[in-house]
């Protein structure tokens, strides 16, 4: 992850050869989850709201109970 963020393809390739694809996927997922939780805490928002914001998605309209039209 660090090699990719630092745009170091040689180091990224070396790291990829040392880690199984399954473990790499697990590590990336775990890192993303932790980063999302940290950002949500810093912003005082829910992880869902932060994730949607990072992906450029709008929050869906609040669901209104039937009969509140």
Secondary structure, DSSP 8 states (H G I E B T S, - for coil): -HHHHTT-HHHHHHHHHHS-HHHHHHHHHHHHHHHHHHHHHHHTS-HHHHHHHHTT---------TT--
